[in-house]
Amino acid sequence: MKKQIKIEGMHCSHCSGRVVRAFEAKGIACEIDLAKGLAVVSGDDKKLDDAALRDAVESLGFDVVDIKQI
């Protein structure tokens, strides 16, 4: 399964790197489009729970605007 997360507050490669590392630590693959403020995550359905994804991003100080399955 893949999900797209719209994130506000990522302004540089350091910010996006923190998001990638947070997801990878949970066993979730992550690709960032910094210009669009998007993260595309993929992995086991159980790991891609919307609430858990939101918590992972917001614990870093960023805001989740939207999460949708793609």
C-alpha positions in Angstrom: 0.0 0.0 0.0 1.1 3.6 -0.6 -0.1 6.8 1.0 0.6 10.4 0.2 0.9 12.8 3.1 0.7 16.6 2.6 3.1 18.2 5.2 3.4 21.9 6.1 6.6 23.2 7.7 9.3 21.2 5.7 11.5 23.9 4.2 14.8 22.3 3.6 16.6 19.0 3.0 17.3 18.7 6.7 13.6 18.8 7.5 12.7 16.3 4.9 15.6 14.0 6.1 14.1 14.0 9.6 10.8 12.8 8.2 12.4 10.1 6.1 14.5 8.8 9.1 11.4 8.8 11.3 9.5 6.6 8.9 12.4 4.4 8.1 12.9 3.7 11.8 9.3 2.3 11.8 10.0 0.1 8.8 8.2 2.4 6.3 9.7 3.5 3.0 9.4 7.2 2.4 10.1 9.5 -0.6 9.8 13.3 -0.2 8.9 15.9 -2.8 10.1 19.0 -0.8 8.9 21.5 -3.4 5.3 20.2 -3.1 5.5 19.4 0.6 4.6 15.7 0.0 5.7 12.5 1.5 4.9 9.2 -0.2 5.1 6.3 2.2 4.8 2.6 1.4 4.9 -0.6 3.4 2.8 -3.0 5.3 -0.9 -2.0 5.7 -0.7 -2.3 9.5 2.2 0.3 9.6 0.4 2.8 7.4 -2.4 3.6 9.9 -3.3 7.3 9.4 -3.2 8.2 13.1 0.3 6.6 13.4 1.6 8.4 10.3 0.2 11.7 11.6 1.8 11.2 15.0 5.2 10.4 13.4 5.2 13.6 11.4 3.7 15.9 14.1 6.1 14.6 16.7 8.8 16.3 14.6 7.0 19.6 14.7 5.5 19.6 11.3 1.8 19.8 10.4 -0.1 17.1 8.5 -2.7 18.7 6.2 -3.9 15.5 4.4 -3.3 11.8 4.1 -4.7 9.8 1.2 -4.2 6.4 -0.3 -2.6 6.4 -3.8 
